[in-house]
Amino acid sequence: MTDESTTQDQILDVREEIPRRRHELIEQTYHELAPGTGFVLVNDHDPKPLRYQFEAEWPGQFTWDYLESGPEVWRVRIGRPEKQA
């Protein structure tokens, strides 16, 4: 896969966090993004349920690009578009 992250992207590695804290950290990081920026989520499983949650709560207000897809590490660039839908 192509690495579309930039040197500006914050890395949020939640692999060492307790599971109940992960979504809170990810959502907080997303909400702190300025339009046109993003962060790279590093996780120990496919964060597909989180994507469904984002789609339900913020439809059209985020980007989601897999940079690495397991089997041990998943890296996803989550961004806030310049122009909100």
HTML snippet that shows the backbone in 3Dmol.js (N, CA, C, O; Angstrom):
<script src="https://3Dmol.org/build/3Dmol-min.js"></script>
<div id="view" style="width:600px;height:400px;position:relative"></div>
<script>
const pdb = `
ATOM      1  N   MET A   1       0.836  -1.197   0.000  1.00  0.00           N
ATOM      2  CA  MET A   1       0.000   0.000   0.000  1.00  0.00           C
ATOM      3  C   MET A   1       0.867   1.241   0.000  1.00  0.00           C
ATOM      4  O   MET A   1       2.006   1.228   0.468  1.00  0.00           O
ATOM      5  N   THR A   2       0.316   2.295  -0.524  1.00  0.00           N
ATOM      6  CA  THR A   2       1.050   3.542  -0.563  1.00  0.00           C
ATOM      7  C   THR A   2       0.907   4.268   0.755  1.00  0.00           C
ATOM      8  O   THR A   2      -0.167   4.292   1.356  1.00  0.00           O
ATOM      9  N   ASP A   3       1.986   4.853   1.191  1.00  0.00           N
ATOM     10  CA  ASP A   3       1.947   5.632   2.423  1.00  0.00           C
ATOM     11  C   ASP A   3       1.598   7.062   2.055  1.00  0.00           C
ATOM     12  O   ASP A   3       2.437   7.792   1.528  1.00  0.00           O
ATOM     13  N   GLU A   4       0.354   7.471   2.332  1.00  0.00           N
ATOM     14  CA  GLU A   4      -0.106   8.797   1.959  1.00  0.00           C
ATOM     15  C   GLU A   4       0.008   9.780   3.114  1.00  0.00           C
ATOM     16  O   GLU A   4      -0.436  10.922   2.989  1.00  0.00           O
ATOM     17  N   SER A   5       0.584   9.373   4.220  1.00  0.00           N
ATOM     18  CA  SER A   5       0.718  10.293   5.337  1.00  0.00           C
ATOM     19  C   SER A   5       1.833  11.284   5.032  1.00  0.00           C
ATOM     20  O   SER A   5       2.695  11.035   4.189  1.00  0.00           O
ATOM     21  N   THR A   6       1.798  12.390   5.721  1.00  0.00           N
ATOM     22  CA  THR A   6       2.835  13.382   5.549  1.00  0.00           C
ATOM     23  C   THR A   6       3.592  13.517   6.852  1.00  0.00           C
ATOM     24  O   THR A   6       3.185  12.978   7.881  1.00  0.00           O
ATOM     25  N   THR A   7       4.695  14.239   6.799  1.00  0.00           N
ATOM     26  CA  THR A   7       5.476  14.429   8.007  1.00  0.00           C
ATOM     27  C   THR A   7       4.705  15.255   9.029  1.00  0.00           C
ATOM     28  O   THR A   7       5.068  15.278  10.205  1.00  0.00           O
ATOM     29  N   GLN A   8       3.639  15.937   8.592  1.00  0.00           N
ATOM     30  CA  GLN A   8       2.826  16.733   9.499  1.00  0.00           C
ATOM     31  C   GLN A   8       1.852  15.879  10.303  1.00  0.00           C
ATOM     32  O   GLN A   8       1.378  16.314  11.352  1.00  0.00           O
ATOM     33  N   ASP A   9       1.551  14.694   9.841  1.00  0.00           N
ATOM     34  CA  ASP A   9       0.550  13.866  10.502  1.00  0.00           C
ATOM     35  C   ASP A   9       1.036  13.379  11.860  1.00  0.00           C
ATOM     36  O   ASP A   9       2.138  12.847  11.993  1.00  0.00           O
ATOM     37  N   GLN A  10       0.199  13.572  12.848  1.00  0.00           N
ATOM     38  CA  GLN A  10       0.449  13.037  14.180  1.00  0.00           C
ATOM     39  C   GLN A  10       0.243  11.527  14.124  1.00  0.00           C
ATOM     40  O   GLN A  10      -0.624  11.048  13.392  1.00  0.00           O
ATOM     41  N   ILE A  11       1.018  10.786  14.877  1.00  0.00           N
ATOM     42  CA  ILE A  11       0.847   9.339  14.994  1.00  0.00           C
ATOM     43  C   ILE A  11       0.147   9.070  16.323  1.00  0.00           C
ATOM     44  O   ILE A  11       0.604   9.512  17.377  1.00  0.00           O
ATOM     45  N   LEU A  12      -0.957   8.347  16.262  1.00  0.00           N
ATOM     46  CA  LEU A  12      -1.676   7.951  17.475  1.00  0.00           C
ATOM     47  C   LEU A  12      -1.641   6.432  17.547  1.00  0.00           C
ATOM     48  O   LEU A  12      -2.406   5.750  16.865  1.00  0.00           O
ATOM     49  N   ASP A  13      -0.754   5.914  18.371  1.00  0.00           N
ATOM     50  CA  ASP A  13      -0.587   4.466  18.536  1.00  0.00           C
ATOM     51  C   ASP A  13      -1.362   4.045  19.777  1.00  0.00           C
ATOM     52  O   ASP A  13      -0.971   4.362  20.901  1.00  0.00           O
ATOM     53  N   VAL A  14      -2.469   3.326  19.567  1.00  0.00           N
ATOM     54  CA  VAL A  14      -3.330   2.943  20.693  1.00  0.00           C
ATOM     55  C   VAL A  14      -3.132   1.488  21.120  1.00  0.00           C
ATOM     56  O   VAL A  14      -3.895   0.974  21.938  1.00  0.00           O
ATOM     57  N   ARG A  15      -2.129   0.834  20.579  1.00  0.00           N
ATOM     58  CA  ARG A  15      -1.938  -0.593  20.879  1.00  0.00           C
ATOM     59  C   ARG A  15      -1.691  -0.869  22.354  1.00  0.00           C
ATOM     60  O   ARG A  15      -2.036  -1.946  22.841  1.00  0.00           O
ATOM     61  N   GLU A  16      -1.108   0.069  23.069  1.00  0.00           N
ATOM     62  CA  GLU A  16      -0.821  -0.147  24.489  1.00  0.00           C
ATOM     63  C   GLU A  16      -1.918   0.395  25.406  1.00  0.00           C
ATOM     64  O   GLU A  16      -1.860   0.217  26.623  1.00  0.00           O
ATOM     65  N   GLU A  17      -2.905   1.049  24.824  1.00  0.00           N
ATOM     66  CA  GLU A  17      -4.007   1.600  25.619  1.00  0.00           C
ATOM     67  C   GLU A  17      -5.010   0.508  25.956  1.00  0.00           C
ATOM     68  O   GLU A  17      -5.177  -0.447  25.198  1.00  0.00           O
ATOM     69  N   ILE A  18      -5.681   0.652  27.103  1.00  0.00           N
ATOM     70  CA  ILE A  18      -6.734  -0.296  27.430  1.00  0.00           C
ATOM     71  C   ILE A  18      -7.883  -0.084  26.443  1.00  0.00           C
ATOM     72  O   ILE A  18      -8.166   1.050  26.056  1.00  0.00           O
ATOM     73  N   PRO A  19      -8.545  -1.167  26.034  1.00  0.00           N
ATOM     74  CA  PRO A  19      -9.565  -1.067  24.983  1.00  0.00           C
ATOM     75  C   PRO A  19     -10.638  -0.008  25.226  1.00  0.00           C
ATOM     76  O   PRO A  19     -11.027   0.684  24.286  1.00  0.00           O
ATOM     77  N   ARG A  20     -11.122   0.137  26.441  1.00  0.00           N
ATOM     78  CA  ARG A  20     -12.215   1.094  26.669  1.00  0.00           C
ATOM     79  C   ARG A  20     -11.762   2.547  26.520  1.00  0.00           C
ATOM     80  O   ARG A  20     -12.600   3.441  26.407  1.00  0.00           O
ATOM     81  N   ARG A  21     -10.479   2.790  26.518  1.00  0.00           N
ATOM     82  CA  ARG A  21      -9.939   4.154  26.384  1.00  0.00           C
ATOM     83  C   ARG A  21      -9.624   4.516  24.928  1.00  0.00           C
ATOM     84  O   ARG A  21      -9.504   5.697  24.602  1.00  0.00           O
ATOM     85  N   ARG A  22      -9.491   3.534  24.065  1.00  0.00           N
ATOM     86  CA  ARG A  22      -9.034   3.760  22.689  1.00  0.00           C
ATOM     87  C   ARG A  22      -9.940   4.692  21.897  1.00  0.00           C
ATOM     88  O   ARG A  22      -9.465   5.669  21.319  1.00  0.00           O
ATOM     89  N   HIS A  23     -11.242   4.402  21.863  1.00  0.00           N
ATOM     90  CA  HIS A  23     -12.150   5.223  21.054  1.00  0.00           C
ATOM     91  C   HIS A  23     -12.172   6.662  21.547  1.00  0.00           C
ATOM     92  O   HIS A  23     -12.239   7.593  20.745  1.00  0.00           O
ATOM     93  N   GLU A  24     -12.117   6.849  22.853  1.00  0.00           N
ATOM     94  CA  GLU A  24     -12.095   8.195  23.418  1.00  0.00           C
ATOM     95  C   GLU A  24     -10.874   8.970  22.915  1.00  0.00           C
ATOM     96  O   GLU A  24     -10.999  10.127  22.513  1.00  0.00           O
ATOM     97  N   LEU A  25      -9.710   8.350  22.934  1.00  0.00           N
ATOM     98  CA  LEU A  25      -8.487   9.003  22.458  1.00  0.00           C
ATOM     99  C   LEU A  25      -8.558   9.319  20.966  1.00  0.00           C
ATOM    100  O   LEU A  25      -8.139  10.391  20.528  1.00  0.00           O
ATOM    101  N   ILE A  26      -9.088   8.385  20.201  1.00  0.00           N
ATOM    102  CA  ILE A  26      -9.190   8.570  18.751  1.00  0.00           C
ATOM    103  C   ILE A  26     -10.151   9.704  18.430  1.00  0.00           C
ATOM    104  O   ILE A  26      -9.841  10.562  17.603  1.00  0.00           O
ATOM    105  N   GLU A  27     -11.308   9.718  19.071  1.00  0.00           N
ATOM    106  CA  GLU A  27     -12.289  10.776  18.831  1.00  0.00           C
ATOM    107  C   GLU A  27     -11.740  12.135  19.245  1.00  0.00           C
ATOM    108  O   GLU A  27     -11.934  13.121  18.535  1.00  0.00           O
ATOM    109  N   GLN A  28     -11.064  12.199  20.374  1.00  0.00           N
ATOM    110  CA  GLN A  28     -10.472  13.455  20.840  1.00  0.00           C
ATOM    111  C   GLN A  28      -9.447  13.960  19.822  1.00  0.00           C
ATOM    112  O   GLN A  28      -9.420  15.148  19.500  1.00  0.00           O
ATOM    113  N   THR A  29      -8.618  13.067  19.328  1.00  0.00           N
ATOM    114  CA  THR A  29      -7.609  13.455  18.344  1.00  0.00           C
ATOM    115  C   THR A  29      -8.274  13.959  17.076  1.00  0.00           C
ATOM    116  O   THR A  29      -7.840  14.961  16.508  1.00  0.00           O
ATOM    117  N   TYR A  30      -9.320  13.282  16.622  1.00  0.00           N
ATOM    118  CA  TYR A  30     -10.049  13.711  15.424  1.00  0.00           C
ATOM    119  C   TYR A  30     -10.640  15.113  15.619  1.00  0.00           C
ATOM    120  O   TYR A  30     -10.511  15.967  14.742  1.00  0.00           O
ATOM    121  N   HIS A  31     -11.283  15.349  16.758  1.00  0.00           N
ATOM    122  CA  HIS A  31     -11.937  16.636  17.002  1.00  0.00           C
ATOM    123  C   HIS A  31     -10.944  17.784  17.093  1.00  0.00           C
ATOM    124  O   HIS A  31     -11.306  18.935  16.848  1.00  0.00           O
ATOM    125  N   GLU A  32      -9.707  17.490  17.437  1.00  0.00           N
ATOM    126  CA  GLU A  32      -8.678  18.532  17.536  1.00  0.00           C
ATOM    127  C   GLU A  32      -8.041  18.860  16.187  1.00  0.00           C
ATOM    128  O   GLU A  32      -7.246  19.796  16.095  1.00  0.00           O
ATOM    129  N   LEU A  33      -8.377  18.107  15.143  1.00  0.00           N
ATOM    130  CA  LEU A  33      -7.790  18.358  13.825  1.00  0.00           C
ATOM    131  C   LEU A  33      -8.315  19.648  13.217  1.00  0.00           C
ATOM    132  O   LEU A  33      -9.500  19.969  13.310  1.00  0.00           O
ATOM    133  N   ALA A  34      -7.402  20.375  12.596  1.00  0.00           N
ATOM    134  CA  ALA A  34      -7.813  21.523  11.780  1.00  0.00           C
ATOM    135  C   ALA A  34      -8.241  20.987  10.412  1.00  0.00           C
ATOM    136  O   ALA A  34      -7.754  19.938   9.989  1.00  0.00           O
ATOM    137  N   PRO A  35      -9.137  21.682   9.714  1.00  0.00           N
ATOM    138  CA  PRO A  35      -9.507  21.240   8.370  1.00  0.00           C
ATOM    139  C   PRO A  35      -8.262  21.092   7.486  1.00  0.00           C
ATOM    140  O   PRO A  35      -7.352  21.920   7.511  1.00  0.00           O
ATOM    141  N   GLY A  36      -8.259  20.012   6.711  1.00  0.00           N
ATOM    142  CA  GLY A  36      -7.143  19.746   5.810  1.00  0.00           C
ATOM    143  C   GLY A  36      -5.993  18.989   6.441  1.00  0.00           C
ATOM    144  O   GLY A  36      -4.968  18.768   5.796  1.00  0.00           O
ATOM    145  N   THR A  37      -6.150  18.586   7.708  1.00  0.00           N
ATOM    146  CA  THR A  37      -5.089  17.836   8.381  1.00  0.00           C
ATOM    147  C   THR A  37      -5.588  16.443   8.743  1.00  0.00           C
ATOM    148  O   THR A  37      -6.765  16.127   8.570  1.00  0.00           O
ATOM    149  N   GLY A  38      -4.681  15.619   9.247  1.00  0.00           N
ATOM    150  CA  GLY A  38      -5.054  14.267   9.629  1.00  0.00           C
ATOM    151  C   GLY A  38      -4.070  13.690  10.623  1.00  0.00           C
ATOM    152  O   GLY A  38      -3.095  14.334  11.011  1.00  0.00           O
ATOM    153  N   PHE A  39      -4.343  12.471  11.024  1.00  0.00           N
ATOM    154  CA  PHE A  39      -3.426  11.739  11.891  1.00  0.00           C
ATOM    155  C   PHE A  39      -3.412  10.288  11.441  1.00  0.00           C
ATOM    156  O   PHE A  39      -4.312   9.830  10.737  1.00  0.00           O
ATOM    157  N   VAL A  40      -2.377   9.576  11.860  1.00  0.00           N
ATOM    158  CA  VAL A  40      -2.259   8.163  11.524  1.00  0.00           C
ATOM    159  C   VAL A  40      -2.556   7.354  12.777  1.00  0.00           C
ATOM    160  O   VAL A  40      -1.851   7.457  13.781  1.00  0.00           O
ATOM    161  N   LEU A  41      -3.597   6.561  12.706  1.00  0.00           N
ATOM    162  CA  LEU A  41      -3.979   5.660  13.786  1.00  0.00           C
ATOM    163  C   LEU A  41      -3.206   4.350  13.616  1.00  0.00           C
ATOM    164  O   LEU A  41      -3.203   3.764  12.533  1.00  0.00           O
ATOM    165  N   VAL A  42      -2.559   3.901  14.674  1.00  0.00           N
ATOM    166  CA  VAL A  42      -1.862   2.615  14.678  1.00  0.00           C
ATOM    167  C   VAL A  42      -2.596   1.734  15.673  1.00  0.00           C
ATOM    168  O   VAL A  42      -2.775   2.108  16.832  1.00  0.00           O
ATOM    169  N   ASN A  43      -3.028   0.539  15.207  1.00  0.00           N
ATOM    170  CA  ASN A  43      -3.846  -0.328  16.039  1.00  0.00           C
ATOM    171  C   ASN A  43      -3.419  -1.781  15.847  1.00  0.00           C
ATOM    172  O   ASN A  43      -2.728  -2.111  14.883  1.00  0.00           O
ATOM    173  N   ASP A  44      -3.838  -2.646  16.773  1.00  0.00           N
ATOM    174  CA  ASP A  44      -3.479  -4.061  16.692  1.00  0.00           C
ATOM    175  C   ASP A  44      -4.576  -4.912  16.056  1.00  0.00           C
ATOM    176  O   ASP A  44      -4.472  -6.138  16.016  1.00  0.00           O
ATOM    177  N   HIS A  45      -5.623  -4.261  15.561  1.00  0.00           N
ATOM    178  CA  HIS A  45      -6.693  -4.951  14.824  1.00  0.00           C
ATOM    179  C   HIS A  45      -7.323  -3.961  13.848  1.00  0.00           C
ATOM    180  O   HIS A  45      -7.125  -2.751  13.955  1.00  0.00           O
ATOM    181  N   ASP A  46      -8.076  -4.491  12.910  1.00  0.00           N
ATOM    182  CA  ASP A  46      -8.740  -3.644  11.933  1.00  0.00           C
ATOM    183  C   ASP A  46      -9.768  -2.764  12.646  1.00  0.00           C
ATOM    184  O   ASP A  46     -10.678  -3.287  13.289  1.00  0.00           O
ATOM    185  N   PRO A  47      -9.641  -1.440  12.545  1.00  0.00           N
ATOM    186  CA  PRO A  47     -10.572  -0.556  13.243  1.00  0.00           C
ATOM    187  C   PRO A  47     -11.874  -0.315  12.473  1.00  0.00           C
ATOM    188  O   PRO A  47     -12.459   0.765  12.553  1.00  0.00           O
ATOM    189  N   LYS A  48     -12.314  -1.312  11.741  1.00  0.00           N
ATOM    190  CA  LYS A  48     -13.538  -1.187  10.935  1.00  0.00           C
ATOM    191  C   LYS A  48     -14.752  -0.748  11.767  1.00  0.00           C
ATOM    192  O   LYS A  48     -15.508   0.101  11.296  1.00  0.00           O
ATOM    193  N   PRO A  49     -14.984  -1.285  12.991  1.00  0.00           N
ATOM    194  CA  PRO A  49     -16.128  -0.801  13.780  1.00  0.00           C
ATOM    195  C   PRO A  49     -16.037   0.699  14.077  1.00  0.00           C
ATOM    196  O   PRO A  49     -17.056   1.388  14.136  1.00  0.00           O
ATOM    197  N   LEU A  50     -14.822   1.194  14.262  1.00  0.00           N
ATOM    198  CA  LEU A  50     -14.634   2.624  14.492  1.00  0.00           C
ATOM    199  C   LEU A  50     -15.036   3.415  13.250  1.00  0.00           C
ATOM    200  O   LEU A  50     -15.636   4.485  13.356  1.00  0.00           O
ATOM    201  N   ARG A  51     -14.703   2.888  12.080  1.00  0.00           N
ATOM    202  CA  ARG A  51     -15.104   3.565  10.841  1.00  0.00           C
ATOM    203  C   ARG A  51     -16.622   3.640  10.738  1.00  0.00           C
ATOM    204  O   ARG A  51     -17.163   4.672  10.342  1.00  0.00           O
ATOM    205  N   TYR A  52     -17.309   2.568  11.087  1.00  0.00           N
ATOM    206  CA  TYR A  52     -18.774   2.586  11.080  1.00  0.00           C
ATOM    207  C   TYR A  52     -19.309   3.652  12.032  1.00  0.00           C
ATOM    208  O   TYR A  52     -20.281   4.342  11.722  1.00  0.00           O
ATOM    209  N   GLN A  53     -18.671   3.778  13.183  1.00  0.00           N
ATOM    210  CA  GLN A  53     -19.074   4.794  14.153  1.00  0.00           C
ATOM    211  C   GLN A  53     -18.868   6.200  13.570  1.00  0.00           C
ATOM    212  O   GLN A  53     -19.745   7.057  13.686  1.00  0.00           O
ATOM    213  N   PHE A  54     -17.713   6.430  12.947  1.00  0.00           N
ATOM    214  CA  PHE A  54     -17.460   7.725  12.305  1.00  0.00           C
ATOM    215  C   PHE A  54     -18.515   8.007  11.232  1.00  0.00           C
ATOM    216  O   PHE A  54     -19.029   9.122  11.144  1.00  0.00           O
ATOM    217  N   GLU A  55     -18.838   6.999  10.416  1.00  0.00           N
ATOM    218  CA  GLU A  55     -19.828   7.180   9.352  1.00  0.00           C
ATOM    219  C   GLU A  55     -21.194   7.541   9.927  1.00  0.00           C
ATOM    220  O   GLU A  55     -21.925   8.336   9.337  1.00  0.00           O
ATOM    221  N   ALA A  56     -21.539   6.962  11.071  1.00  0.00           N
ATOM    222  CA  ALA A  56     -22.835   7.249  11.692  1.00  0.00           C
ATOM    223  C   ALA A  56     -22.860   8.639  12.334  1.00  0.00           C
ATOM    224  O   ALA A  56     -23.864   9.346  12.249  1.00  0.00           O
ATOM    225  N   GLU A  57     -21.759   9.027  12.972  1.00  0.00           N
ATOM    226  CA  GLU A  57     -21.739  10.281  13.718  1.00  0.00           C
ATOM    227  C   GLU A  57     -21.297  11.486  12.899  1.00  0.00           C
ATOM    228  O   GLU A  57     -21.767  12.599  13.137  1.00  0.00           O
ATOM    229  N   TRP A  58     -20.397  11.281  11.933  1.00  0.00           N
ATOM    230  CA  TRP A  58     -19.843  12.395  11.157  1.00  0.00           C
ATOM    231  C   TRP A  58     -19.812  12.060   9.663  1.00  0.00           C
ATOM    232  O   TRP A  58     -18.743  12.085   9.053  1.00  0.00           O
ATOM    233  N   PRO A  59     -20.953  11.752   9.072  1.00  0.00           N
ATOM    234  CA  PRO A  59     -20.962  11.366   7.647  1.00  0.00           C
ATOM    235  C   PRO A  59     -20.408  12.482   6.764  1.00  0.00           C
ATOM    236  O   PRO A  59     -20.807  13.641   6.873  1.00  0.00           O
ATOM    237  N   GLY A  60     -19.477  12.102   5.888  1.00  0.00           N
ATOM    238  CA  GLY A  60     -18.896  13.056   4.955  1.00  0.00           C
ATOM    239  C   GLY A  60     -17.937  14.056   5.568  1.00  0.00           C
ATOM    240  O   GLY A  60     -17.487  14.978   4.887  1.00  0.00           O
ATOM    241  N   GLN A  61     -17.614  13.889   6.849  1.00  0.00           N
ATOM    242  CA  GLN A  61     -16.768  14.860   7.539  1.00  0.00           C
ATOM    243  C   GLN A  61     -15.384  14.309   7.864  1.00  0.00           C
ATOM    244  O   GLN A  61     -14.654  14.907   8.653  1.00  0.00           O
ATOM    245  N   PHE A  62     -15.016  13.181   7.269  1.00  0.00           N
ATOM    246  CA  PHE A  62     -13.701  12.602   7.550  1.00  0.00           C
ATOM    247  C   PHE A  62     -13.233  11.824   6.336  1.00  0.00           C
ATOM    248  O   PHE A  62     -14.023  11.444   5.472  1.00  0.00           O
ATOM    249  N   THR A  63     -11.925  11.594   6.292  1.00  0.00           N
ATOM    250  CA  THR A  63     -11.353  10.692   5.295  1.00  0.00           C
ATOM    251  C   THR A  63     -10.753   9.513   6.040  1.00  0.00           C
ATOM    252  O   THR A  63     -10.383   9.628   7.209  1.00  0.00           O
ATOM    253  N   TRP A  64     -10.658   8.382   5.359  1.00  0.00           N
ATOM    254  CA  TRP A  64     -10.205   7.137   5.988  1.00  0.00           C
ATOM    255  C   TRP A  64      -9.394   6.373   4.952  1.00  0.00           C
ATOM    256  O   TRP A  64      -9.952   5.841   3.993  1.00  0.00           O
ATOM    257  N   ASP A  65      -8.087   6.316   5.141  1.00  0.00           N
ATOM    258  CA  ASP A  65      -7.219   5.654   4.172  1.00  0.00           C
ATOM    259  C   ASP A  65      -6.326   4.641   4.873  1.00  0.00           C
ATOM    260  O   ASP A  65      -5.506   4.994   5.721  1.00  0.00           O
ATOM    261  N   TYR A  66      -6.499   3.373   4.505  1.00  0.00           N
ATOM    262  CA  TYR A  66      -5.638   2.337   5.060  1.00  0.00           C
ATOM    263  C   TYR A  66      -4.233   2.490   4.487  1.00  0.00           C
ATOM    264  O   TYR A  66      -4.057   2.553   3.271  1.00  0.00           O
ATOM    265  N   LEU A  67      -3.244   2.549   5.359  1.00  0.00           N
ATOM    266  CA  LEU A  67      -1.842   2.602   4.959  1.00  0.00           C
ATOM    267  C   LEU A  67      -1.179   1.242   5.147  1.00  0.00           C
ATOM    268  O   LEU A  67      -0.232   0.894   4.442  1.00  0.00           O
ATOM    269  N   GLU A  68      -1.695   0.479   6.109  1.00  0.00           N
ATOM    270  CA  GLU A  68      -1.201  -0.875   6.378  1.00  0.00           C
ATOM    271  C   GLU A  68      -2.367  -1.682   6.928  1.00  0.00           C
ATOM    272  O   GLU A  68      -3.115  -1.202   7.780  1.00  0.00           O
ATOM    273  N   SER A  69      -2.522  -2.918   6.438  1.00  0.00           N
ATOM    274  CA  SER A  69      -3.682  -3.735   6.820  1.00  0.00           C
ATOM    275  C   SER A  69      -3.256  -5.086   7.366  1.00  0.00           C
ATOM    276  O   SER A  69      -3.453  -6.111   6.713  1.00  0.00           O
ATOM    277  N   GLY A  70      -2.676  -5.098   8.552  1.00  0.00           N
ATOM    278  CA  GLY A  70      -2.375  -6.317   9.270  1.00  0.00           C
ATOM    279  C   GLY A  70      -1.342  -7.216   8.633  1.00  0.00           C
ATOM    280  O   GLY A  70      -0.697  -6.837   7.656  1.00  0.00           O
ATOM    281  N   PRO A  71      -1.186  -8.389   9.175  1.00  0.00           N
ATOM    282  CA  PRO A  71      -2.073  -9.023  10.153  1.00  0.00           C
ATOM    283  C   PRO A  71      -1.804  -8.617  11.608  1.00  0.00           C
ATOM    284  O   PRO A  71      -2.633  -8.885  12.478  1.00  0.00           O
ATOM    285  N   GLU A  72      -0.665  -7.979  11.885  1.00  0.00           N
ATOM    286  CA  GLU A  72      -0.370  -7.616  13.276  1.00  0.00           C
ATOM    287  C   GLU A  72      -0.567  -6.139  13.569  1.00  0.00           C
ATOM    288  O   GLU A  72      -0.866  -5.761  14.702  1.00  0.00           O
ATOM    289  N   VAL A  73      -0.400  -5.308  12.560  1.00  0.00           N
ATOM    290  CA  VAL A  73      -0.525  -3.863  12.742  1.00  0.00           C
ATOM    291  C   VAL A  73      -1.387  -3.286  11.622  1.00  0.00           C
ATOM    292  O   VAL A  73      -1.236  -3.632  10.451  1.00  0.00           O
ATOM    293  N   TRP A  74      -2.290  -2.400  12.019  1.00  0.00           N
ATOM    294  CA  TRP A  74      -3.096  -1.645  11.062  1.00  0.00           C
ATOM    295  C   TRP A  74      -2.740  -0.180  11.246  1.00  0.00           C
ATOM    296  O   TRP A  74      -2.658   0.316  12.369  1.00  0.00           O
ATOM    297  N   ARG A  75      -2.532   0.500  10.137  1.00  0.00           N
ATOM    298  CA  ARG A  75      -2.287   1.946  10.148  1.00  0.00           C
ATOM    299  C   ARG A  75      -3.306   2.583   9.216  1.00  0.00           C
ATOM    300  O   ARG A  75      -3.425   2.217   8.047  1.00  0.00           O
ATOM    301  N   VAL A  76      -4.043   3.554   9.771  1.00  0.00           N
ATOM    302  CA  VAL A  76      -5.093   4.233   9.020  1.00  0.00           C
ATOM    303  C   VAL A  76      -4.882   5.732   9.167  1.00  0.00           C
ATOM    304  O   VAL A  76      -4.734   6.249  10.274  1.00  0.00           O
ATOM    305  N   ARG A  77      -4.872   6.425   8.024  1.00  0.00           N
ATOM    306  CA  ARG A  77      -4.822   7.889   8.088  1.00  0.00           C
ATOM    307  C   ARG A  77      -6.262   8.389   8.129  1.00  0.00           C
ATOM    308  O   ARG A  77      -7.049   8.151   7.212  1.00  0.00           O
ATOM    309  N   ILE A  78      -6.584   9.082   9.207  1.00  0.00           N
ATOM    310  CA  ILE A  78      -7.906   9.672   9.391  1.00  0.00           C
ATOM    311  C   ILE A  78      -7.733  11.177   9.248  1.00  0.00           C
ATOM    312  O   ILE A  78      -6.898  11.783   9.921  1.00  0.00           O
ATOM    313  N   GLY A  79      -8.517  11.768   8.379  1.00  0.00           N
ATOM    314  CA  GLY A  79      -8.360  13.198   8.131  1.00  0.00           C
ATOM    315  C   GLY A  79      -9.658  13.959   8.222  1.00  0.00           C
ATOM    316  O   GLY A  79     -10.752  13.397   8.172  1.00  0.00           O
ATOM    317  N   ARG A  80      -9.495  15.257   8.357  1.00  0.00           N
ATOM    318  CA  ARG A  80     -10.640  16.175   8.331  1.00  0.00           C
ATOM    319  C   ARG A  80     -10.498  16.977   7.034  1.00  0.00           C
ATOM    320  O   ARG A  80      -9.556  17.754   6.884  1.00  0.00           O
ATOM    321  N   PRO A  81     -11.431  16.788   6.102  1.00  0.00           N
ATOM    322  CA  PRO A  81     -11.330  17.482   4.811  1.00  0.00           C
ATOM    323  C   PRO A  81     -11.349  19.007   4.967  1.00  0.00           C
ATOM    324  O   PRO A  81     -11.856  19.550   5.949  1.00  0.00           O
ATOM    325  N   GLU A  82     -10.780  19.667   3.969  1.00  0.00           N
ATOM    326  CA  GLU A  82     -10.810  21.138   3.937  1.00  0.00           C
ATOM    327  C   GLU A  82     -12.246  21.645   3.962  1.00  0.00           C
ATOM    328  O   GLU A  82     -12.591  22.555   4.715  1.00  0.00           O
ATOM    329  N   LYS A  83     -13.066  21.036   3.126  1.00  0.00           N
ATOM    330  CA  LYS A  83     -14.458  21.463   2.995  1.00  0.00           C
ATOM    331  C   LYS A  83     -15.354  20.369   3.554  1.00  0.00           C
ATOM    332  O   LYS A  83     -15.359  19.251   3.040  1.00  0.00           O
ATOM    333  N   GLN A  84     -16.109  20.678   4.595  1.00  0.00           N
ATOM    334  CA  GLN A  84     -17.011  19.717   5.221  1.00  0.00           C
ATOM    335  C   GLN A  84     -18.235  19.513   4.344  1.00  0.00           C
ATOM    336  O   GLN A  84     -18.764  20.460   3.761  1.00  0.00           O
ATOM    337  N   ALA A  85     -18.684  18.244   4.258  1.00  0.00           N
ATOM    338  CA  ALA A  85     -19.885  17.937   3.452  1.00  0.00           C
ATOM    339  C   ALA A  85     -21.136  18.318   4.207  1.00  0.00           C
ATOM    340  O   ALA A  85     -22.243  18.139   3.699  1.00  0.00           O
TER     341      ALA A  85
END
`;
const viewer = $3Dmol.createViewer("view");
viewer.addModel(pdb, "pdb");
viewer.setStyle({}, {cartoon: {color: "spectrum"}});
viewer.zoomTo();
viewer.render();
</script>
